Amino acid sequence: MPHTTPLGTAVFPHLNSPDTKFDDNGIYATSLSLSPEDAEPLIAALEKMYDTEYKKFCQDKKKAALKQSDKPWSEEVDKDSGEPTGNYIFKFKMKAKTKTGVEMRPVLFDSKCQPLAENIGGGSKMKVAFEPSCWFVPALGVGISLRLKGVQVVELKEWGGRSAESLGFGEEEGFESASATLENAANLKNAHELIREAPEAETDNYDF
């Protein structure tokens, strides 16, 4: 079952379409900035899971110790000043296509748990649903990934194009387009079908 983060701020989100810069099949990804108060309990729970899995890998490989890969969370650093902001950054990813060719995409919801089709930009306030998964690769060591499942956007900051507000428009009585509602419903149905078809990772139960 996916775990859910506290409310945080999206950083470099690729949620509406996959990033193909380093992977031809594409990667859906987002980073999330969390306050220390929200981040520290999450880090403690993830560290507990990691430590347990690390010991299992050491036993399986009959090693007293194994190399440890960098974890997908760290202190946030201001890109301009280079100074720590006091917050923490968590990195979440989802492959757009599995090894067996099954297409994947994260499920996107608004604050009322309705499907969302708008372009989610940096600065959006949201929660992230994810599944932690530990792994071992000889060249990298023992690592942990935060597998993206979906997001709930509470405050949207759009990217690409111009908003109605930026052009001076406001809500008026009159015609309402049904296209967005229809597109959202279709995307939600398709996303749920993809999630049902995708293989689930085997993980132990941890408290988050």
Secondary structure, DSSP 8 states (H G I E B T S, - for coil): --EE--SEEEEEEEEEEEE-SS-TT-EEEEEEEE-HHHHHHHHHHHHHHHHHHHHHHHHHHT-S---B---SEEEEE-TTT--EEEEEEEEEEEESB-TT--B---EEE-TTS-B--S-B-TT-EEEEEEEEEEEEETTTEEEEEEEEEEEEEEE--B-SS--TGGGT----SS---SHHHHHHHHHHHHHHHHHHHS----------
